Amino acid sequence: MKKYKVSDYWNMGTSIGLCAAVGIVLGALLQNLILWLCAGAGVGAVLGAISMLYKKETS
């Protein structure tokens, strides 16, 4: 069985999805769901873009 690195699974979509999920949880706790959802998705897009650039350079 071949072992895969986490970087094989990490892409732009997973980054946005995970950060948006964290934003939903924060929004539910702080009672401002839409603001934190948008903030989480924005952070996820930035992190995903940075990780994709880093992955492209190392490949």
C-alpha positions in Angstrom: 0.0 0.0 0.0 1.4 3.3 -1.1 1.7 6.0 1.6 0.6 9.5 0.6 1.8 12.8 2.1 -0.7 15.4 3.4 0.3 17.7 0.6 -1.1 15.2 -1.9 -4.6 15.8 -0.5 -4.2 19.5 0.3 -5.5 21.8 -2.5 -7.4 25.0 -2.9 -10.8 23.5 -2.3 -9.9 21.7 1.0 -8.2 24.9 2.2 -11.3 27.0 1.6 -13.6 24.3 3.0 -11.7 23.8 6.2 -11.3 27.5 6.9 -15.0 28.2 6.1 -16.0 25.4 8.5 -13.9 27.0 11.2 -15.5 30.3 10.3 -19.0 28.7 10.7 -18.1 27.4 14.1 -16.7 30.8 15.2 -19.7 32.5 13.8 -22.1 30.3 15.7 -20.2 30.9 18.9 -19.9 34.7 18.4 -23.4 35.0 16.8 -22.4 36.6 13.6 -22.4 33.6 11.2 -22.1 35.4 7.8 -19.2 37.6 8.8 -17.1 34.7 10.1 -18.1 32.5 7.2 -16.9 35.0 4.7 -13.7 35.7 6.8 -13.0 32.0 7.0 -13.5 31.5 3.3 -11.2 34.5 2.5 -8.5 33.2 4.7 -8.8 29.7 3.2 -8.5 31.2 -0.3 -5.3 33.0 0.7 -3.8 30.0 2.4 -4.7 27.8 -0.5 -3.1 30.1 -3.0 0.1 30.3 -0.9 0.3 26.6 -0.5 -0.3 26.0 -4.2 2.5 28.4 -5.1 4.8 26.6 -2.6 3.8 23.2 -3.9 4.4 24.3 -7.5 7.9 25.6 -6.7 8.9 22.4 -4.9 7.6 20.1 -7.7 
